[in-house]
Amino acid sequence: MTDEIIKNLGPLAPLAGIWEGEKGDDVAPSDDRGTETNKY
């Protein structure tokens, strides 16, 4: 991520980056009309 992009984020700039975790599940519709579960 470039400094220019981070500058344009304003007050959200400290949140910029890659977030990873294994403490929760994101459940969303999948392409085959089922559900897809991803860790976050």
TIDO-168630 format. One record per residue (C-alpha): residue number from 0; residue in one letter; chain; x, y, z. Coordinates in nm, 4 decimals. Layout:
! TIDO-168630
PT  num  residu  chaine  u  v  w
PT  NUM  a  A  X  Y  Z
...
***
This chain:
! TIDO-168630
PT  num  residu  chaine  u  v  w
PT  0  m  A  0.0000  0.0000  0.0000
PT  1  t  A  0.1459  0.3336  -0.1005
PT  2  d  A  0.1803  0.6390  0.1228
PT  3  e  A  -0.0570  0.8230  -0.1137
PT  4  i  A  -0.3344  0.5699  -0.0553
PT  5  i  A  -0.2845  0.5763  0.3212
PT  6  k  A  -0.2910  0.9574  0.3207
PT  7  n  A  -0.6277  0.9540  0.1429
PT  8  l  A  -0.7830  0.7268  0.4066
PT  9  g  A  -0.8015  1.0118  0.6563
PT  10  p  A  -0.8981  0.8929  1.0064
PT  11  l  A  -0.9063  0.5294  0.8874
PT  12  a  A  -0.5349  0.5334  0.7981
PT  13  p  A  -0.4264  0.3553  1.1208
PT  14  l  A  -0.6472  0.0606  1.0197
PT  15  a  A  -0.4786  0.0105  0.6814
PT  16  g  A  -0.3023  -0.3209  0.6304
PT  17  i  A  -0.3671  -0.6928  0.6347
PT  18  w  A  -0.5948  -0.8282  0.9033
PT  19  e  A  -0.5797  -1.1966  0.9936
PT  20  g  A  -0.7294  -1.4089  1.2656
PT  21  e  A  -0.8860  -1.7376  1.3612
PT  22  k  A  -1.1422  -1.6234  1.6188
PT  23  g  A  -1.4627  -1.5900  1.4193
PT  24  d  A  -1.6636  -1.7211  1.1286
PT  25  d  A  -1.7994  -1.5183  0.8383
PT  26  v  A  -2.0942  -1.6979  0.6795
PT  27  a  A  -2.2008  -1.5749  0.3360
PT  28  p  A  -2.3865  -1.7060  0.0317
PT  29  s  A  -2.1677  -1.9090  -0.2038
PT  30  d  A  -2.1821  -1.9335  -0.5822
PT  31  d  A  -2.3636  -2.2677  -0.5701
PT  32  r  A  -2.6552  -2.1246  -0.3648
PT  33  g  A  -2.5216  -2.2796  -0.0453
PT  34  t  A  -2.3245  -2.1048  0.2257
PT  35  e  A  -1.9533  -2.0371  0.2537
PT  36  t  A  -1.7786  -2.0075  0.5899
PT  37  n  A  -1.4475  -1.8232  0.6279
PT  38  k  A  -1.2416  -1.7586  0.9393
PT  39  y  A  -1.1624  -1.4005  1.0351
***
